[in-house]
Amino acid sequence: MRAFECDDGGLRVVFGTGTLGRLREELDRLGGRRALVLSTPRRGELVSRVVAGLGGAAAGVFDGAVMHTPVEVTEAALARAAELGADSVVSAGGGTTTGLGKAVAHRLGVPHVVLPTTYAGSEVTPVLGETSEGRKTTTTDPAIRPDTVIYDVSLTMGLPWPVTVTSAVNSMAHAVEALYAPGRTGATDRMATGSIAALATGLRRLPGDPEEARVELLYGAYLAGLCLGAVGMGLHHKLCHTLGGSFGLPHAPLHTVVLPYAMDYNAPAAPDAMRAVADALGVADAPAGLQRFARSLGAPADLAGLGFAAADVDRAAGLATERPYPNPRPVTRDGVADLLRRALTGQSIGGPR
Ligand code: NAD
């Protein structure tokens, strides 16, 4: 069992099983006395455990977090924080809850503790994506990064299988793109390959050995989150950002469908990265191998099934190529439109190159 705690440049991490029991102590460390507890709807059992873990330091709950952090939801949570006189924020949930926690804690300038329950990785990044009037904008600021992350494997044990698979592939996407990011270093490469291997091992082991598998998955997600926070992302993340923010597609399933196609697009220009991904995954060809692996686990295969339509392709390709950004292979509108058409119908990616 992996269990550790560390302080890394202002980010404190406590990792283990049963670490929810450390919540009050960690909030005390940050000077929090009246925490606003955040969650998505219908996570009552989790919220009760968190409130109990706060032992009197819970000011109240806001359980209305919504994916892609719409600003009107943030405003409602801020009103709740004011009404309760909250002096800190505790986010318990996946990336949706963490996003709301970042938005609220950053605006109020109060301490933020996160208890992740998916593999999104947002809890260790200084990045906040918010949506307003159908557009998603991203802010990066070291002050956005939460103060303390308590990874408690036991909080992930009940994550439903479909969410587990898509969330783990979403996490892999951070590591994959870190392997061809312009700012990558030997350290980020090691974190990225370690993350992909841990996530793949976790997914393979889950049916037979759920406890050890969940440790691997959460550890892999932590490493992938560090990659996401350390280097800039390329085509895959920009495209998913557009499709999620402007077309309302669900975050992790969207990443799961798109990632193999984005890898296939970049593969000719990033052969070393693809070799590293293939080795970490234990497959011959990274894009095709990942697609087959995800599909063998029951992952969604096409964008049409997520609500994307052929009529949306041109607008999405236009939005995703509005501004240039670093990517191993030049990003063209036609190239992105072609990628989207393949992903729309779930075209199989070919065999070993
Ligand atoms: P999510 O937080 O929306 O969770 C998915 C669903 O699973 C929700 O209904 C949630 O209530 C439920 N759930 C979560 N954990 C559970 C558990 N342990 N047991 C049972 N149900 C559980 O999804 P996500 O994919 O984790 O997060 C997506 C959001 O995170 C998006 O808005 C995305 O933009 C953001 N994100 C941001 C960053 C960043 O660095 N800023 C990184 C990754 C993701």
Boltz pocket constraint, residues with backbone or C-beta under 6 A from the ligand:
constraints:
  - pocket:
      binder: B
      contacts: [[A, 40], [A, 41], [A, 43], [A, 66], [A, 67], [A, 68], [A, 69], [A, 93], [A, 94], [A, 95], [A, 96], [A, 97], [A, 99], [A, 117], [A, 118], [A, 119], [A, 120], [A, 121], [A, 122], [A, 123], [A, 125], [A, 126], [A, 127], [A, 128], [A, 129], [A, 155], [A, 156], [A, 157], [A, 158], [A, 159], [A, 160], [A, 163], [A, 167], [A, 170], [A, 228], [A, 251], [A, 252]]
      max_distance: 6.0
